[in-house]
Amino acid sequence: MPNLKDIRIRINSVKTTRQVTSAMKMVSAAKFKKAQDDISHIRPYVERLAGIIFDLTQSLDDKVELEWSKEREPNKILLVVVSSNRGLCGAFNSNVIKEAERLLKTKFKYQFKQGNVDIMAIGKQAQKILNLHGYPVSKEFNELYNEMSYQKVKEISTEVMDAYKSEKYDRVILIYNEFKNAAVQELRADQFLPMQLPTGDDFGNNSVDYIVEPNKLEFIEKVIPEALQTMFYRVILESLASEHGSRMTSMHKATDNATEMLSDLQLSYNKARQGAITTEILEIVGGAEALKK
């Protein structure tokens, strides 16, 4: 049985850990609320924007091919892996990294062997672990989370779009966690470019006939880049909300586990203390009996 000193040291250590996890849970809860509000605000906007694009593209001639939705042979690929800068958020980071590795080993195995796959990391965790596993990250934007803003995300998305437009890449894939609730995130690997235009399955057949000046094609070519930038921003917000929700849940579980461990340690301490007292009493009684004899 461990001695009293060892158990006291462990109790103090667990108490300190519980204070840390409890504080991290409260910080994540505050950040989570803001991130959740941001998601609830941007989702309707992006969905309505996609609806407008669908309505306008439905009225175009089928022979018209839009620049951002033009399919090319996927010879050069860009994977954008969205993770967090910090850990302690459950399986949040490991899921996106596993998905990136799965794509590199299966769907884009040939392109990767030819050296035609670049990896862009948004978040230190993705950069660190992918490099460690032998998948070199060509570009990173780890400082984005320090001062998150639409303008900074727009700069990144514009750089990605310019690379696609110049045919540096034929396909761009975004790997991220989509927010469902504080405890649930859905792993996504979505094709960002070429843009997959909305279909009737997404919005039904209740299209609206808009009056557009100067003409629909010119308007669509103007609005699609802005829609892509907004969609990219939504992906970052989805990942951010998922991160805070996952960390809040993980720290809540860690705090509960620490409390349970403290209870077990306190019981062990009381048993050890009682055993030590009993041993001392027996030694005193034994000594007294020996003196009598």
N, C-alpha and C positions, 0 to 999 in steps of 0.2 A: 504493500500500500504506500502511495507517495506520502512524503512527510508534509507537515503543515505549511512550512515555508514555500515548498514547490507549488502547493495548491493556491496559496495566497498570491503568488506571482502570476499564476495563470488567471486567477479571478480578476486581478488588476488589468492584465493584458486584454482580457475579453471585454471588460468594462470600457476600456479606451477604444477598442475596435467598435463597440456598439455606439459610442458617442460619435465616431467618425461616420459610420454608415447612416445613422439617424440624421446627422447634419447634411450629408450628401442627398439623402432622400428628400429633405425639405427644400434644398436648393433646386433639385431636379423637378420637384412638384411645381415650384414657382415658374421655372423656365418652360415646363410642359404646358402650363395653362396658356402662356403667350403663344407658343408654337401651335397649339391646338386652335386658338382663335385665328391665327394666320391661315391655317389650312381651311377652316370653315369659310373664310372670306374669299380665298382664291379659287376654290373648287367650282363654285357656280359660275364665276367669270370665265374660267377656262372651258367649261362645258358649253356655255352659251357661245363662246367664240368658235368652238369646234362646230356647233350647230349652224352658225352663219356660214362658215366655210363650206359645210356640206350643202346647204341650200344653194349657194352660188355655183359650186362646182357641178351640181346636178343640172344646171341650166346651160352649161357650156357644151360646145361641140365635142363629141367623143374623141375626135382626132387631136384636140388640143392637149399638149403635154406640158405640164407645169415643171419648172426648173427644179423645185425642191422635192418633188415626188417622182422624179425620173429614176427608174431602176437601172442600175449598172451591174456588171458582173462583179461579185464581191471579192475582188483580189486583195484590196488593202482595207484593213479593218481598224477601227478605233474603239476600244473598250473604255468607257468612263465609269470608274468604280467609286461609288459614293459611300464613304464610311464616316467615322468620327475621329476627332483628334485624341480623345481619351478613351480608356477602356472602362471596366467595371459596369458594363451594360449588357450582361448576359450574352446571348448568341447573336446580338445585333451585327457586330463586325464580322464574326466568323461566317455567317450565312452569305454575305455578299462576296466575301473572299472565296469561299467554296464554289459559289456559282461562277465567278470569273475563271477559276481554275478548271471547272467542268467544261465551260465553253471553249477554253484553250485546248483542252484534251479531246474534245469531241467535234463540235460544230465547226470550229475554226482551226482544227488541228493542222490541216495542210498549209493554210496561210501562216500559221505560227512557225512551222518548220522552215518556211521560206523567208522568214523575217519580215513578214508583211502585216504584223499585228502590233499596234502600239497601245500602251496602257496609260491612261490618264487617271491619276488618283486625286480625289477630293476628300482629304482626311488623312492624317498621319498613320492611322492604324492600317489602312489598305496599302499604303506605300511601304511601310516597314515589313509587313508580313509577306506581301507578294515578292518583294526583293529577297527576303530570306528564303522563300521557297523556289527561287530561281526564275522568277518572272519579272524581268527588269521594268521598272516604271519610267516611262520616257518624260513625263511631265506631271507636276503636282501643284495643287492649289490649296495647301494646308492652312494658309493664313485667312482663307475666306471666312471661317467661323469666328475670327476675332472681332470683326465688325461686319456682320451680315447685312447686306442691303441688295435691293434689286439691281442697282447700278453695277455692283461688283459681279453679280451673277450674270448680268447681261454681257459684260466684257468677256467672260469665259465662254458663254454660249455663242457669242459672235465669232470668237476665235475658232471654235469648233465648226461653225457653219461656213466660215471662210475657207477652212481646210477642206471641207467637203466640196464646196463650190469650185475650188481650184483643182479638184480631182486628186488631192493628196490622199483622201480616203474615199472608198466606195460605199462604206456602210459605217454607221455610228450606233453603238449599242450602249444604253444606259442601264447600269446594274445598281439597284437601290432597294431600300425597304419602304413599302407603301404603308402609311399609317392607317390602322383600323381602330384600335383603342389602346389604352395604356399598357395592356398586357399582350396585345396581338399586333404583329406586323406581318405584312405579306411581301415576300421576296419577289422582286420584279426584274426582268431582263428585257427591256422594251427597245424596239428599234426607233431611234430618234431621227435618223436620216438614212435613206430617203424617207420623207414624211409619208406615213400611211394615211391617206385622206379618209375622213369619216365616211361611213356607209349608212345605208338605210336601216341596217340592223341596229345601229347605235341610236337613231333618232326616229325611226318609223318613216312613214311616207308623208307626213304632214309638213311638207316643205313650204317655205314662205318665198314669195316672189318679190325681191327687193328692187327698188329703183336706185341704180348706182350710176354715178358720174365719175369719170368720163365713160368708162365701160367696165363690165364685170371682170374681164380678164386682167385688166390693168389694176383694178382694185384688189383682186385676189393675190396677184404677184406682190402687191405692196403689203397686204395684211398678213400673209403667211410667215414671212420672217419675224414679224412682231409676235405672232402666235407661237412660233417655235421658241422664241426667247422667254415668253411667259410660261410655256410648258416646262422648259428647263428650270425656271425659277420654282415652279410648283414641285418638281422632283426634289430639289434641295430642301424645300420646306417640309415635304413628306418625310424625307430622311431625318431632318432635324427633330420633328415631332416624334418620330419613331424612336430616335436615340434617347430623348428625355423620358419618354414613357417606359422604355426598356430599362433605363438606369434607375428610374424611380421604383419600378417593380423589383428589380434585383436588389436594391438597397433595402427595400421593405422586407424582403425575404431574409437578407443577411442580418438585419436588426432582430427579426423574430428568432432566427437561429442562434444569435448571440445571447438573447434573453433566455432561451431554452438551455443553452450550454451553461449559462451562469447559475441557473437553478440546479442543474446536475452537479456543478462544481461546489456549490454551497452545501449540497447534501453530502458530498464526499468529504468536504472540509469538516462538517459537523460530526460525521462518523469517525474521521481520523482524530478529531479533538476529543471526542468521547472515549475513543480507544486509548489515547495518550493519558487521559485523566484516570481511566480504569487501571492502566498499567502502573501509574504513580501510586494509586491507593494500594494496589496489591504489593508494591515494593515497600511502602511504609508499614503495612500490616505484617509483612514478612519480616521486616527489620525489627519491629516491636516484639514479635514472637521469638525471634532469635535472642533478643536481649533478656527476655524472661527466662529462657532456658540457661 
